[in-house]
Amino acid sequence: MDSKVGYRGFIRKAGIMLVIIIANLLDLLTGAEFLFRSMAVLFYIGLESLSIIENLGHIGVPLPQQIKKYLKQLSEEGKDKNNE
């Protein structure tokens, strides 16, 4: 394993936890029940799920055509934004 990649991953996960902690504090300060925290957690669940599905496609797991099309579209949009 590459230690730089592991370090980046650790920092990323720590950042996610920090965002969730801040969202929880916002819930406590505003008196909202699970509003900000739920939004943050669901966002990261969706993001990680998308990453898992993408990685499954890379290792050769058969995916439905609609999902492949959606992943290709997201990939192309990301490349377009990086080139701007």
N, CA and C atoms as a LAMMPS dump frame, in Angstrom:
ITEM: TIMESTEP
0
ITEM: NUMBER OF ATOMS
252
ITEM: BOX BOUNDS ff ff ff
-5.0000000000000000e+02 5.0000000000000000e+02
-5.0000000000000000e+02 5.0000000000000000e+02
-5.0000000000000000e+02 5.0000000000000000e+02
ITEM: ATOMS id mol type element x y z
1 1 1 N 0.833 -1.19 0
2 1 2 C 0 0 0
3 1 3 C 0.87 1.243 0
4 2 1 N 0.402 2.238 -0.675
5 2 2 C 1.1 3.516 -0.739
6 2 3 C 0.697 4.364 0.462
7 3 1 N 1.656 4.805 1.242
8 3 2 C 1.35 5.551 2.462
9 3 3 C 0.713 6.907 2.161
10 4 1 N 1.068 7.522 1.025
11 4 2 C 0.465 8.804 0.668
12 4 3 C -1.015 8.633 0.369
13 5 1 N -1.361 7.566 -0.331
14 5 2 C -2.763 7.3 -0.651
15 5 3 C -3.539 7.018 0.631
16 6 1 N -2.954 6.23 1.522
17 6 2 C -3.598 5.942 2.793
18 6 3 C -3.79 7.188 3.635
19 7 1 N -2.798 8.055 3.639
20 7 2 C -2.877 9.303 4.393
21 7 3 C -3.987 10.196 3.84
22 8 1 N -4.042 10.315 2.508
23 8 2 C -5.102 11.116 1.88
24 8 3 C -6.475 10.563 2.224
25 9 1 N -6.604 9.234 2.203
26 9 2 C -7.872 8.601 2.542
27 9 3 C -8.263 8.872 3.982
28 10 1 N -7.273 8.81 4.882
29 10 2 C -7.537 9.088 6.286
30 10 3 C -7.99 10.525 6.482
31 11 1 N -7.307 11.463 5.844
32 11 2 C -7.671 12.882 5.953
33 11 3 C -9.083 13.104 5.405
34 12 1 N -9.395 12.441 4.3
35 12 2 C -10.727 12.572 3.701
36 12 3 C -11.805 12.077 4.661
37 13 1 N -11.579 10.907 5.259
38 13 2 C -12.56 10.346 6.196
39 13 3 C -12.68 11.22 7.442
40 14 1 N -11.57 11.778 7.902
41 14 2 C -11.614 12.684 9.052
42 14 3 C -12.415 13.936 8.707
43 15 1 N -12.268 14.423 7.489
44 15 2 C -13.041 15.582 7.04
45 15 3 C -14.526 15.285 7
46 16 1 N -14.875 14.086 6.546
47 16 2 C -16.283 13.681 6.515
48 16 3 C -16.849 13.659 7.935
49 17 1 N -16.079 13.082 8.849
50 17 2 C -16.536 13.029 10.243
51 17 3 C -16.692 14.44 10.811
52 18 1 N -15.785 15.337 10.47
53 18 2 C -15.869 16.715 10.943
54 18 3 C -17.137 17.391 10.426
55 19 1 N -17.456 17.185 9.158
56 19 2 C -18.677 17.765 8.588
57 19 3 C -19.908 17.228 9.313
58 20 1 N -19.933 15.933 9.598
59 20 2 C -21.081 15.34 10.291
60 20 3 C -21.181 15.879 11.723
61 21 1 N -20.047 16.052 12.392
62 21 2 C -20.059 16.617 13.745
63 21 3 C -20.599 18.045 13.717
64 22 1 N -20.151 18.842 12.751
65 22 2 C -20.635 20.224 12.634
66 22 3 C -22.124 20.24 12.317
67 23 1 N -22.571 19.339 11.438
68 23 2 C -23.997 19.26 11.101
69 23 3 C -24.812 18.891 12.339
70 24 1 N -24.284 17.989 13.153
71 24 2 C -24.972 17.615 14.39
72 24 3 C -25.058 18.811 15.339
73 25 1 N -23.972 19.569 15.443
74 25 2 C -23.994 20.768 16.289
75 25 3 C -25.011 21.79 15.778
76 26 1 N -25.124 21.922 14.461
77 26 2 C -26.135 22.818 13.884
78 26 3 C -27.538 22.357 14.26
79 27 1 N -27.762 21.047 14.24
80 27 2 C -29.059 20.516 14.666
81 27 3 C -29.34 20.89 16.115
82 28 1 N -28.326 20.752 16.964
83 28 2 C -28.505 21.075 18.376
84 28 3 C -28.758 22.566 18.581
85 29 1 N -28.039 23.408 17.849
86 29 2 C -28.187 24.855 18
87 29 3 C -29.531 25.367 17.484
88 30 1 N -30.004 24.793 16.39
89 30 2 C -31.254 25.261 15.788
90 30 3 C -32.473 24.56 16.361
91 31 1 N -32.26 23.475 17.084
92 31 2 C -33.387 22.727 17.629
93 31 3 C -34.036 21.806 16.619
94 32 1 N -33.452 21.715 15.439
95 32 2 C -33.977 20.821 14.407
96 32 3 C -33.628 19.388 14.774
97 33 1 N -34.551 18.492 14.524
98 33 2 C -34.278 17.096 14.828
99 33 3 C -33.724 16.405 13.581
100 34 1 N -32.446 16.171 13.564
101 34 2 C -31.767 15.38 12.54
102 34 3 C -31.806 15.995 11.148
103 35 1 N -32.032 17.272 11.013
104 35 2 C -32.114 17.882 9.689
105 35 3 C -30.739 17.969 9.026
106 36 1 N -29.84 18.728 9.61
107 36 2 C -28.532 18.935 8.998
108 36 3 C -27.701 17.648 9.021
109 37 1 N -27.742 16.957 10.144
110 37 2 C -26.978 15.718 10.263
111 37 3 C -27.457 14.693 9.246
112 38 1 N -28.76 14.548 9.114
113 38 2 C -29.304 13.583 8.157
114 38 3 C -28.916 13.937 6.728
115 39 1 N -28.967 15.22 6.405
116 39 2 C -28.585 15.641 5.051
117 39 3 C -27.121 15.314 4.788
118 40 1 N -26.261 15.587 5.757
119 40 2 C -24.834 15.315 5.584
120 40 3 C -24.577 13.826 5.46
121 41 1 N -25.183 13.035 6.337
122 41 2 C -24.967 11.588 6.306
123 41 3 C -25.497 10.995 5.005
124 42 1 N -26.686 11.387 4.587
125 42 2 C -27.248 10.855 3.342
126 42 3 C -26.413 11.266 2.13
127 43 1 N -25.888 12.481 2.146
128 43 2 C -25.018 12.916 1.054
129 43 3 C -23.79 12.009 0.947
130 44 1 N -23.149 11.753 2.081
131 44 2 C -21.942 10.916 2.057
132 44 3 C -22.258 9.454 1.77
133 45 1 N -23.413 8.969 2.2
134 45 2 C -23.822 7.61 1.845
135 45 3 C -23.978 7.505 0.332
136 46 1 N -24.627 8.5 -0.266
137 46 2 C -24.797 8.501 -1.718
138 46 3 C -23.465 8.583 -2.445
139 47 1 N -22.582 9.424 -1.97
140 47 2 C -21.274 9.591 -2.59
141 47 3 C -20.457 8.303 -2.522
142 48 1 N -20.436 7.678 -1.348
143 48 2 C -19.678 6.428 -1.186
144 48 3 C -20.322 5.292 -1.977
145 49 1 N -21.648 5.258 -2.037
146 49 2 C -22.339 4.225 -2.811
147 49 3 C -22 4.342 -4.288
148 50 1 N -21.994 5.566 -4.777
149 50 2 C -21.636 5.804 -6.178
150 50 3 C -20.208 5.345 -6.446
151 51 1 N -19.309 5.621 -5.525
152 51 2 C -17.916 5.197 -5.662
153 51 3 C -17.801 3.674 -5.676
154 52 1 N -18.546 3.006 -4.812
155 52 2 C -18.522 1.539 -4.769
156 52 3 C -19.032 0.955 -6.074
157 53 1 N -20.136 1.491 -6.589
158 53 2 C -20.692 1 -7.852
159 53 3 C -19.704 1.217 -8.985
160 54 1 N -19.068 2.37 -9
161 54 2 C -18.074 2.667 -10.038
162 54 3 C -16.904 1.685 -9.964
163 55 1 N -16.43 1.408 -8.763
164 55 2 C -15.328 0.465 -8.597
165 55 3 C -15.734 -0.955 -8.985
166 56 1 N -16.973 -1.334 -8.708
167 56 2 C -17.452 -2.657 -9.133
168 56 3 C -17.4 -2.768 -10.655
169 57 1 N -17.783 -1.695 -11.339
170 57 2 C -17.713 -1.69 -12.803
171 57 3 C -16.287 -1.819 -13.302
172 58 1 N -15.339 -1.191 -12.611
173 58 2 C -13.931 -1.252 -13.012
174 58 3 C -13.343 -2.654 -12.865
175 59 1 N -13.819 -3.408 -11.883
176 59 2 C -13.262 -4.753 -11.684
177 59 3 C -14.005 -5.811 -12.489
178 60 1 N -15.01 -5.4 -13.249
179 60 2 C -15.645 -6.338 -14.167
180 60 3 C -16.967 -6.925 -13.711
181 61 1 N -17.522 -6.438 -12.623
182 61 2 C -18.834 -6.91 -12.186
183 61 3 C -19.871 -6.381 -13.165
184 62 1 N -20.729 -7.257 -13.697
185 62 2 C -21.729 -6.79 -14.665
186 62 3 C -22.73 -5.828 -14.007
187 63 1 N -22.909 -4.683 -14.635
188 63 2 C -23.84 -3.672 -14.147
189 63 3 C -24.927 -3.452 -15.193
190 64 1 N -26.131 -3.071 -14.758
191 64 2 C -27.184 -2.753 -15.729
192 64 3 C -26.746 -1.619 -16.66
193 65 1 N -27.237 -1.662 -17.874
194 65 2 C -26.842 -0.695 -18.905
195 65 3 C -27.143 0.738 -18.477
196 66 1 N -28.267 0.957 -17.791
197 66 2 C -28.623 2.308 -17.349
198 66 3 C -27.585 2.864 -16.382
199 67 1 N -27.103 2.033 -15.475
200 67 2 C -26.094 2.481 -14.509
201 67 3 C -24.785 2.78 -15.225
202 68 1 N -24.407 1.926 -16.179
203 68 2 C -23.18 2.177 -16.955
204 68 3 C -23.276 3.504 -17.698
205 69 1 N -24.432 3.758 -18.282
206 69 2 C -24.64 5.001 -19.035
207 69 3 C -24.524 6.214 -18.099
208 70 1 N -25.118 6.113 -16.918
209 70 2 C -25.084 7.201 -15.94
210 70 3 C -23.654 7.447 -15.456
211 71 1 N -22.91 6.376 -15.167
212 71 2 C -21.53 6.517 -14.705
213 71 3 C -20.65 7.139 -15.786
214 72 1 N -20.875 6.746 -17.036
215 72 2 C -20.11 7.317 -18.147
216 72 3 C -20.397 8.81 -18.272
217 73 1 N -21.677 9.179 -18.121
218 73 2 C -22.068 10.582 -18.207
219 73 3 C -21.406 11.386 -17.088
220 74 1 N -21.403 10.861 -15.878
221 74 2 C -20.76 11.563 -14.757
222 74 3 C -19.267 11.712 -14.986
223 75 1 N -18.648 10.676 -15.528
224 75 2 C -17.216 10.701 -15.784
225 75 3 C -16.879 11.767 -16.826
226 76 1 N -17.682 11.845 -17.877
227 76 2 C -17.439 12.831 -18.926
228 76 3 C -17.646 14.251 -18.407
229 77 1 N -18.645 14.457 -17.54
230 77 2 C -18.871 15.783 -16.968
231 77 3 C -17.699 16.191 -16.087
232 78 1 N -17.151 15.254 -15.342
233 78 2 C -15.996 15.531 -14.486
234 78 3 C -14.777 15.906 -15.301
235 79 1 N -14.583 15.22 -16.438
236 79 2 C -13.447 15.532 -17.302
237 79 3 C -13.608 16.917 -17.931
238 80 1 N -14.841 17.261 -18.322
239 80 2 C -15.097 18.572 -18.911
240 80 3 C -14.795 19.683 -17.909
241 81 1 N -15.184 19.513 -16.658
242 81 2 C -14.971 20.535 -15.65
243 81 3 C -13.49 20.67 -15.312
244 82 1 N -12.742 19.569 -15.363
245 82 2 C -11.306 19.626 -15.084
246 82 3 C -10.552 20.34 -16.189
247 83 1 N -11.063 20.312 -17.403
248 83 2 C -10.375 20.933 -18.535
249 83 3 C -10.644 22.435 -18.618
250 84 1 N -11.632 22.939 -17.89
251 84 2 C -11.973 24.379 -17.971
252 84 3 C -10.965 25.224 -17.25
